Structures are given as structure tokens and as C-alpha cells.
């Protein structure tokens, strides 16, 4: 005889049709204690609504203590077993020097776990920062760690037994995008820790983030420095060194945090009058008040072009001379900006920059870090590349990078690169070098007009 089933040959009897075939003890609904599942569900829902390809920044609130602990413990586990290489220091360096602001200023140093868990609160702090005198600091190691979290394939396969890492990886992607957008928008609030803003350059993990706190505490003794972190050990270390901390509390909000910090600042330093004095960019270090004009012999030599008889000769000569001057000028800019830290910067090797195409790529790569400040006041909003889109959707493409093939291209080439060189020389070179460049520009224009 078959089991009772509507699909059995004899079907269900009238008696069986009235029975609950599958029965058992009624279990109460589980409270939402599977925190990993709920975080995963929210992340997947956000990805379904806004696919990752759209580059939207989702700010999923992590408002339950157990959820916060899960993320913090997972990052702490990874931090204890990984040292992330410096693959993203260009994001770190994308902000200008701090403005000198008189008043009740507070520096908020953000830890990775706080950014990932409370990006919505961090965003609120950014938006209300001017009301409360806040500066949000992204430590070097935090950017490195976020980069590692979002890119490491092993996070999806190797678990500490509590979390697969896929969700944390996605949260790290959103946090990384938020940082990039804030820095790309030239925010006066969100600042990346510069390579020079470290007491010890050899520290990693918690020690590197703690070092960032100590640097700002030492450098700005009349300001409050607060660590925003859910890492209990790091917070304990900070508190033992008189660095205040903010960690997750139920019902906390960005405005509540900002107001509490401001009140503590006033309690310690008194109410101070706000005063803004922007720091001038460090781009005039080599300017000399005394102008030494190039020698007459040198000037005469620059204007001698009789030996060039064909267009190919002229084009090649102009291209090579501009390339030589441009290579030296860009290296001068990099040295002026980074100084002793230049050897720590990934993506720049003087010996690998050998062509005008390399120069154009270098300008684009270090645009926000180094070169944009030189071109800010250029008439007509001139920029040394072709740009499409705006903000985070901006795409920069090199132009005029090959040797010109006709006279019209040659004139455009000379006009473009002499404009670039003039802007750079006005910013970082002394008056003697600027005078010499003017004679070289006259030479190149003369050569372009002869063919």
C-alpha cells in the first residue's frame, strides 16, 4: 500500500484529506539573530536595486550591536593575518594641504570598520562638518585595507568560521567609492593622511592608524583628535594616550556625535572664534627674486634653425626638444610636491617616463595630487588632456602625444605643450628658468611657421 498522497493511485481518502499530513511541534519565529544573513540580504537587495556597475554608493545602516561586532571581528581577524601592500596611495594624496582654521576644530580619524559599518553616519558628519568644525581624516592604512578588502579573492573563499567576507568586500567597495568621491570633489572636510603626516613610516595595521591619531594630536595641540572605531583594542590604546574615541552605540547619529564632540572641544579649549586662512600651495619653493637673463650667446643659438630644411626635420626637432623640457619639468613638480617621500609613491619612476605619451599619462594619474593646483586659474579653464563626463564619471584622455605629421598638427602641438609648460614653469620654476622658456617657445613657434 502506498503512502497517503494525492498523487498515489488510490488518491487520498476523505479522512486523510482532512489531516495535516506534515505536522510537528510549532516553533516560535526566530528573532533576527542570524546577523550575517540579514547583512547579506540587505547588501544583495541593494545590489539588485542598483547593480554594482552603476557605481552608486549604498549606505546601508548597521544599527544592531551584533551586526557591528560581526563586521569588526571579521576585519580584526583579517587585519591580524594580512598586511596590505600600498596599492592606492594616490587616493591618499589627493587632497591639498589643510586650511589653517582658528576655532574649535576637531579631527576625526576614521578606522576601516567604522567606515564600513556606519558610512551613512560618516556621510552625515561630512555634510554637517562646517557647523561643528570637523575634519574627517582617512589614514593611509585604512585606504590600503579597504583596497585589500574589496580586491582580495581569498576573502570570498577563506573564512574565519563566522563570515564568508563577500558582504564585507562589497561594503568596502562602497566605502572606497565614498572616499574617492569626497577627495575628487576637493572636499575641505575629508582629507587623506599624507605620506609626510606620519610619526613612524614603518608601522602597519592598528599601529599605523594609531600613529595617524598621534600625528594630528601632536601637530594640532589646540584641536581635539577623536578616533572613530569599533575595534576595542585600538580604542583602549587610544584612550590610554588621551585620544578620545567614538564607537557604536544604539541610536547614535551623525549629529549626536558631532554635537558631543563640539561640546567636549569647547569644554577643553573654550569657545574660540572661527578664522579661515588657507595655506598657500607649496609650488613656489624655487622662485628667486633675482632674474638672471640667459646669455646673448644662448639666445642667439636658440633662434638658429637654418640647418632644418624639411618638415620631417622640423617636426622631429620640435617634438624632441619639447619632450626633453617636459620630462625635466614634470620630475621637478613631483620632487617639489613629495620631497623625501617621492620614493614611496607607487606609479612614478623617473626612469620609466621617457616619452611625451608617458608625460601625458603622468599628468592624468597625478592630476588631483600634483598638477590640478597649477591649472586652477588658467584662462579658459585649460586642462592638459581631453575630459569627458564630470565628477566620478570623468574620463581623461591624453592628446597631442605623437610627433606631428603636417604643419597644422605641428602648430597645434606647439600651442598645446607650450601652454602646459608655461603654466608649470610659472608655478614651480624660478624667474631665470621662466625667461629661458620664453626664448625656447619663440624658437618652437618660429620653427612651426617655417613649414
Beta strands, then each sheet from edge to edge (+ up, - down):
strand 1: 100-102
strand 2: 106-110
strand 3: 134-138
strand 4: 190-192
strand 5: 224-228
strand 6: 244-246
strand 7: 275-277
strand 8: 386-388
strand 9: 395-397
sheet 1: 1+ 7-
sheet 2: 4+ 3+ 2+ 5+ 6+
sheet 3: 8+ 9-
end
